[in-house]
Amino acid sequence: MSKVKVEGEGIKAFEVEFKELNLTQRAEINDIIFDTDVKKNFSFWLDIIKRGTTLTDDDIHNYSNDEIYSIGAKVILEMNKKKLKK
């Protein structure tokens, strides 16, 4: 797990703990993202956040909609970054 800085237009930057995803978890999130039958609504972003972070429902509920969308977008960016070999 790692703390990741979340930023967005009109919101103050903050940090969120992200999960270390394995390939299967990464694939499941990408399947949701690229499935054209999945509506990209509020529930979509909640699902992405729950799969990619350690945030609970109560934690997420404390964020504004703009912050929630920013967290979800950051999950997508972070999980698909090129991985450095150890």
DSSP file (Angstrom, degrees, kcal/mol; ACC not computed):
  #  RESIDUE AA STRUCTURE BP1 BP2  ACC     N-H-->O    O-->H-N    N-H-->O    O-->H-N    TCO  KAPPA ALPHA  PHI   PSI    X-CA   Y-CA   Z-CA
    1    1 A M              0   0    0      0, 0.0     2,-0.3     0, 0.0    18,-0.2   0.000 360.0 360.0 360.0 150.1    0.0    0.0    0.0
    2    2 A S  E     -A   18   0A   0     16,-1.8    16,-3.4    14,-0.1     2,-0.4  -0.998 360.0-114.3-148.2 148.9    1.1    3.5   -0.7
    3    3 A K  E     -A   17   0A   0     -2,-0.3     2,-0.4    14,-0.2    14,-0.2  -0.692  34.6-167.3 -82.2 133.3   -0.1    7.0    0.0
    4    4 A V  E     -A   16   0A   0     12,-2.7    12,-2.2    -2,-0.4     2,-0.4  -0.977  20.6-123.6-126.7 135.4   -0.9    8.9   -3.2
    5    5 A K  E     -A   15   0A   0     -2,-0.4     2,-0.5    10,-0.2    10,-0.2  -0.642  24.3-157.5 -79.0 127.2   -1.5   12.6   -3.6
    6    6 A V  E     +A   14   0A   0      8,-3.9     8,-1.9    -2,-0.4     2,-0.3  -0.920  17.9 170.1-108.6 127.7   -4.9   13.3   -5.2
    7    7 A E  E     +     0   0A   0     -2,-0.5     2,-0.3     6,-0.2     5,-0.1  -0.912   1.8 161.3-132.1 159.1   -5.3   16.7   -7.0
    8    8 A G  E >   -A   11   0A   0      3,-0.6     3,-1.8    -2,-0.3     2,-0.3  -0.978  47.5 -71.5-170.0 163.6   -8.0   18.1   -9.1
    9    9 A E  T 3  S+     0   0    0     -2,-0.3     3,-0.1     1,-0.3    61,-0.1  -0.459 117.8   6.0 -65.2 124.9   -9.4   21.3  -10.5
   10   10 A G  T 3  S+     0   0    0     -2,-0.3     2,-0.3     1,-0.2    -1,-0.3   0.527 111.1  99.0  81.6   6.2  -11.2   23.2   -7.8
   11   11 A I  E <  S-A    8   0A   0     -3,-1.8    -3,-0.6    55,-0.1     2,-0.3  -0.935  74.7-114.6-125.3 152.1  -10.2   20.9   -4.9
   12   12 A K  E     -     0   0A   0     -2,-0.3    -6,-0.1    -5,-0.1    -3,-0.0  -0.645  43.3-104.5 -80.0 136.1   -7.4   21.1   -2.3
   13   13 A A  E     +     0   0A   0     -2,-0.3     2,-0.3    -8,-0.1    -6,-0.2  -0.267  48.9 166.6 -61.5 145.6   -4.8   18.3   -2.7
   14   14 A F  E     -A    6   0A   0     -8,-1.9    -8,-3.9   -10,-0.1     2,-0.3  -0.953  30.8-110.9-152.7 167.0   -5.0   15.4   -0.2
   15   15 A E  E     -A    5   0A   0     -2,-0.3     2,-0.4   -10,-0.2   -10,-0.2  -0.825  24.1-173.0-109.9 146.7   -3.5   11.9    0.2
   16   16 A V  E     -A    4   0A   0    -12,-2.2   -12,-2.7    -2,-0.3     2,-0.6  -0.989  28.7-116.9-134.4 142.5   -5.3    8.6    0.0
   17   17 A E  E     -A    3   0A   0     -2,-0.4    37,-2.1   -14,-0.2    38,-0.3  -0.707  33.4-159.4 -81.7 121.1   -3.9    5.1    0.7
   18   18 A F  E     -AB   2  53A   0    -16,-3.4   -16,-1.8    -2,-0.6    35,-0.3  -0.766  14.6-119.3-101.6 147.0   -4.0    3.0   -2.4
   19   19 A K        -     0   0    0     33,-2.1     2,-0.9    -2,-0.3    -1,-0.0  -0.491  23.2-116.5 -78.1 151.3   -3.9   -0.8   -2.5
   20   20 A E        -     0   0    0     -2,-0.2     2,-0.3    33,-0.0    -1,-0.1  -0.826  41.3-151.6 -84.9 107.3   -1.1   -2.7   -4.2
   21   21 A L        -     0   0    0     -2,-0.9     2,-0.1    31,-0.1    31,-0.0  -0.598   4.2-142.5 -86.6 139.7   -3.1   -4.4   -6.9
   22   22 A N     >  -     0   0    0     -2,-0.3     4,-2.5     1,-0.1     5,-0.2  -0.384  38.2 -93.4 -86.5 177.9   -2.1   -7.7   -8.4
   23   23 A L  H  > S+     0   0    0      1,-0.2     4,-2.5     2,-0.2     5,-0.2   0.872 125.0  52.1 -63.2 -37.9   -2.6   -8.4  -12.1
   24   24 A T  H  > S+     0   0    0      2,-0.2     4,-2.3     1,-0.2    -1,-0.2   0.922 111.3  46.5 -64.8 -43.9   -6.1  -10.0  -11.6
   25   25 A Q  H  > S+     0   0    0      2,-0.2     4,-2.1     1,-0.2    -2,-0.2   0.907 112.7  50.5 -63.9 -42.0   -7.3   -7.0   -9.6
   26   26 A R  H  X S+     0   0    0     -4,-2.5     4,-2.5     1,-0.2    -2,-0.2   0.913 110.4  49.7 -61.2 -43.1   -5.9   -4.6  -12.2
   27   27 A A  H  X S+     0   0    0     -4,-2.5     4,-2.6     1,-0.2    -2,-0.2   0.900 108.0  53.5 -63.3 -41.6   -7.7   -6.6  -14.9
   28   28 A E  H  X S+     0   0    0     -4,-2.3     4,-1.6     2,-0.2    -1,-0.2   0.908 111.0  45.8 -61.4 -42.3  -11.0   -6.6  -13.1
   29   29 A I  H  X S+     0   0    0     -4,-2.1     4,-2.3     1,-0.2    -2,-0.2   0.929 113.1  49.7 -66.8 -44.1  -10.9   -2.8  -12.7
   30   30 A N  H  X S+     0   0    0     -4,-2.5     4,-2.6     1,-0.2    -2,-0.2   0.869 106.2  56.7 -63.2 -35.5   -9.9   -2.3  -16.4
   31   31 A D  H  X S+     0   0    0     -4,-2.6     4,-0.9     1,-0.2    -1,-0.2   0.907 108.9  46.7 -60.3 -40.7  -12.7   -4.6  -17.4
   32   32 A I  H  < S+     0   0    0     -4,-1.6     3,-0.4     2,-0.2    -2,-0.2   0.921 113.0  49.6 -64.9 -44.2  -15.1   -2.3  -15.7
   33   33 A I  H  < S+     0   0    0     -4,-2.3    -2,-0.2     1,-0.2    -1,-0.2   0.910 117.2  38.3 -62.4 -44.6  -13.6    0.8  -17.2
   34   34 A F  H  < S+     0   0    0     -4,-2.6     2,-0.7    -5,-0.1    -1,-0.2   0.480  85.4 109.9 -92.1  -2.6  -13.6   -0.5  -20.8
   35   35 A D    ><  -     0   0    0     -4,-0.9     3,-1.4    -3,-0.4    -4,-0.0  -0.638  55.1-158.8 -74.8 112.9  -17.0   -2.3  -20.7
   36   36 A T  T 3  S+     0   0    0     -2,-0.7    -1,-0.2     1,-0.3    -4,-0.0   0.669  88.6  61.6 -70.0 -15.2  -19.2   -0.1  -22.9
   37   37 A D  T 3  S+     0   0    0      2,-0.1     2,-0.5    -3,-0.0    -1,-0.3   0.628  84.4  92.5 -83.3 -13.6  -22.3   -1.5  -21.2
   38   38 A V  S <  S-     0   0    0     -3,-1.4     2,-0.3    -6,-0.2     0, 0.0  -0.704  79.0-130.2 -84.5 123.8  -21.3   -0.2  -17.8
   39   39 A K        -     0   0    0     -2,-0.5     2,-1.5     1,-0.1     5,-0.2  -0.543  10.2-135.5 -71.8 135.6  -22.7    3.3  -17.1
   40   40 A K        +     0   0    0     -2,-0.3    -1,-0.1     4,-0.1     2,-0.1  -0.450  59.5 133.3 -90.3  62.0  -20.0    5.7  -15.9
   41   41 A N  S  > S-     0   0    0     -2,-1.5     4,-1.5     1,-0.0     3,-0.4  -0.234  76.8 -75.9-101.3-169.8  -22.2    7.1  -13.1
   42   42 A F  H  > S+     0   0    0      1,-0.2     4,-2.1     2,-0.2     5,-0.2   0.883 130.3  54.5 -58.5 -41.7  -21.5    7.8   -9.5
   43   43 A S  H  > S+     0   0    0      1,-0.2     4,-2.4     2,-0.2    -1,-0.2   0.845 102.3  58.9 -62.9 -34.1  -21.7    4.1   -8.6
   44   44 A F  H  > S+     0   0    0     -3,-0.4     4,-2.0     2,-0.2    -1,-0.2   0.941 107.6  45.2 -57.5 -49.1  -19.0    3.4  -11.2
   45   45 A W  H  X S+     0   0    0     -4,-1.5     4,-2.4     1,-0.2    -2,-0.2   0.880 110.9  53.4 -66.4 -38.0  -16.6    5.7   -9.4
   46   46 A L  H  X S+     0   0    0     -4,-2.1     4,-2.7     1,-0.2    -1,-0.2   0.916 108.3  50.7 -61.6 -42.2  -17.4    4.3   -6.0
   47   47 A D  H  X S+     0   0    0     -4,-2.4     4,-2.0     2,-0.2    -2,-0.2   0.920 110.3  49.0 -61.8 -44.9  -16.6    0.8   -7.3
   48   48 A I  H  X S+     0   0    0     -4,-2.0     4,-1.8     1,-0.2    -1,-0.2   0.925 113.0  47.7 -60.1 -45.7  -13.3    1.9   -8.7
   49   49 A I  H  X S+     0   0    0     -4,-2.4     4,-1.9     1,-0.2     6,-0.3   0.916 111.2  49.7 -63.9 -44.8  -12.4    3.6   -5.4
   50   50 A K  H  < S+     0   0    0     -4,-2.7    -1,-0.2     1,-0.2    -2,-0.2   0.857 114.4  45.3 -64.4 -34.7  -13.4    0.6   -3.3
   51   51 A R  H  < S+     0   0    0     -4,-2.0    -1,-0.2    -5,-0.2    -2,-0.2   0.801 121.8  36.3 -77.0 -29.2  -11.3   -1.7   -5.4
   52   52 A G  H  < S+     0   0    0     -4,-1.8   -33,-2.1    -5,-0.2     2,-0.2   0.539 115.2  43.2-106.3  -7.5   -8.2    0.5   -5.6
   53   53 A T  B  < S-B   18   0A   0     -4,-1.9   -35,-0.2   -35,-0.3   -33,-0.0  -0.783  73.5-120.1-131.1 174.6   -8.0    2.2   -2.2
   54   54 A T        +     0   0    0    -37,-2.1   -36,-0.1    -2,-0.2    -4,-0.1   0.311  68.8 130.0 -94.3   7.0   -8.3    1.3    1.5
   55   55 A L        -     0   0    0    -38,-0.3    -2,-0.2    -6,-0.3     2,-0.1  -0.363  48.3-144.4 -67.4 138.8  -11.2    3.8    1.9
   56   56 A T     >  -     0   0    0     -2,-0.1     4,-2.7     1,-0.1     5,-0.2  -0.444  31.5 -99.6 -90.6 171.0  -14.3    2.6    3.6
   57   57 A D  H  > S+     0   0    0      1,-0.2     4,-2.4     2,-0.2     5,-0.1   0.913 126.7  51.0 -56.0 -43.3  -17.9    3.7    2.8
   58   58 A D  H  > S+     0   0    0      2,-0.2     4,-0.8     1,-0.2    -1,-0.2   0.901 110.1  49.3 -63.2 -40.8  -17.8    6.2    5.7
   59   59 A D  H >4 S+     0   0    0      1,-0.2     3,-1.1     2,-0.2     4,-0.3   0.949 113.2  46.3 -61.5 -48.7  -14.4    7.6    4.5
   60   60 A I  H >< S+     0   0    0     -4,-2.7     3,-1.9     1,-0.3    -2,-0.2   0.873 103.9  62.6 -63.0 -37.9  -15.7    8.1    1.0
   61   61 A H  H 3< S+     0   0    0     -4,-2.4    -1,-0.3     1,-0.3    -2,-0.2   0.745  95.3  62.3 -61.0 -23.5  -19.0    9.6    2.2
   62   62 A N  T << S+     0   0    0     -3,-1.1    -1,-0.3    -4,-0.8     2,-0.2   0.610  91.0  84.6 -78.1 -12.4  -16.9   12.5    3.7
   63   63 A Y  S <  S-     0   0    0     -3,-1.9     2,-0.1    -4,-0.3    -3,-0.0  -0.602  81.2-116.7 -92.0 152.3  -15.6   13.6    0.3
   64   64 A S     >  -     0   0    0     -2,-0.2     4,-2.4     1,-0.1     5,-0.2  -0.325  34.3-103.4 -74.2 166.1  -17.3   15.9   -2.1
   65   65 A N  H  > S+     0   0    0      1,-0.2     4,-2.6     2,-0.2     5,-0.2   0.916 123.4  52.2 -57.8 -44.2  -18.4   14.5   -5.5
   66   66 A D  H  > S+     0   0    0      1,-0.2     4,-1.9     2,-0.2    -1,-0.2   0.888 110.1  48.6 -61.5 -38.9  -15.5   16.3   -7.2
   67   67 A E  H  > S+     0   0    0      2,-0.2     4,-2.4     1,-0.2    -1,-0.2   0.897 110.4  51.6 -67.0 -39.7  -13.1   14.7   -4.7
   68   68 A I  H  X S+     0   0    0     -4,-2.4     4,-2.4     2,-0.2    -2,-0.2   0.929 110.1  48.0 -62.5 -46.2  -14.6   11.3   -5.3
   69   69 A Y  H  X S+     0   0    0     -4,-2.6     4,-2.4     1,-0.2    -1,-0.2   0.889 111.8  51.3 -62.0 -38.2  -14.2   11.7   -9.1
   70   70 A S  H  X S+     0   0    0     -4,-1.9     4,-2.1    -5,-0.2    -2,-0.2   0.889 109.1  49.6 -66.7 -39.6  -10.6   12.8   -8.6
   71   71 A I  H  X S+     0   0    0     -4,-2.4     4,-2.3     2,-0.2    -2,-0.2   0.942 112.1  48.5 -63.6 -46.7   -9.8    9.8   -6.4
   72   72 A G  H  X S+     0   0    0     -4,-2.4     4,-1.9     1,-0.2    -2,-0.2   0.910 111.4  49.2 -59.9 -44.0  -11.3    7.4   -9.0
   73   73 A A  H  X S+     0   0    0     -4,-2.4     4,-2.2     1,-0.2    -1,-0.2   0.882 110.3  51.5 -63.3 -38.2   -9.4    9.0  -11.8
   74   74 A K  H  X S+     0   0    0     -4,-2.1     4,-3.0     2,-0.2     5,-0.3   0.880 105.6  55.1 -68.2 -37.8   -6.2    8.7   -9.8
   75   75 A V  H  X S+     0   0    0     -4,-2.3     4,-2.5     2,-0.2     5,-0.2   0.946 109.7  47.7 -56.7 -48.0   -6.8    5.0   -9.1
   76   76 A I  H  X S+     0   0    0     -4,-1.9     4,-1.1     1,-0.2    -2,-0.2   0.919 114.7  45.1 -61.6 -45.3   -7.0    4.5  -12.9
   77   77 A L  H  < S+     0   0    0     -4,-2.2     3,-0.3     1,-0.2     4,-0.3   0.935 115.2  46.6 -64.3 -46.8   -3.9    6.4  -13.6
   78   78 A E  H >< S+     0   0    0     -4,-3.0     3,-1.1     1,-0.2    -2,-0.2   0.893 110.4  50.9 -66.1 -41.7   -1.8    4.9  -10.9
   79   79 A M  H 3< S+     0   0    0     -4,-2.5    -1,-0.2    -5,-0.3    -2,-0.2   0.754 112.6  47.1 -72.1 -21.5   -2.8    1.3  -11.5
   80   80 A N  T 3< S+     0   0    0     -4,-1.1    -1,-0.2    -3,-0.3    -2,-0.2   0.324  83.4 118.2-103.5   8.1   -1.9    1.6  -15.2
   81   81 A K  S <  S-     0   0    0     -3,-1.1     2,-0.2    -4,-0.3    -3,-0.0  -0.365  81.3 -90.4 -66.3 152.8    1.5    3.3  -14.8
   82   82 A K        -     0   0    0      1,-0.1     2,-0.4    -2,-0.0    -1,-0.1  -0.483  45.4-126.8 -64.4 132.7    4.4    1.4  -16.1
   83   83 A K        -     0   0    0     -2,-0.2     2,-0.3    -3,-0.1    -1,-0.1  -0.689  16.0-130.2 -86.0 132.6    5.8   -0.8  -13.4
   84   84 A L        -     0   0    0     -2,-0.4     2,-0.2     1,-0.1    -1,-0.0  -0.645  23.9-119.2 -81.3 136.2    9.5   -0.4  -12.6
   85   85 A K              0   0    0     -2,-0.3    -1,-0.1     1,-0.1     0, 0.0  -0.516 360.0 360.0 -74.3 141.8   11.4   -3.7  -12.3
   86   86 A K              0   0    0     -2,-0.2    -1,-0.1     0, 0.0    -2,-0.0   0.450 360.0 360.0 -86.0 360.0   13.0   -4.4   -9.0
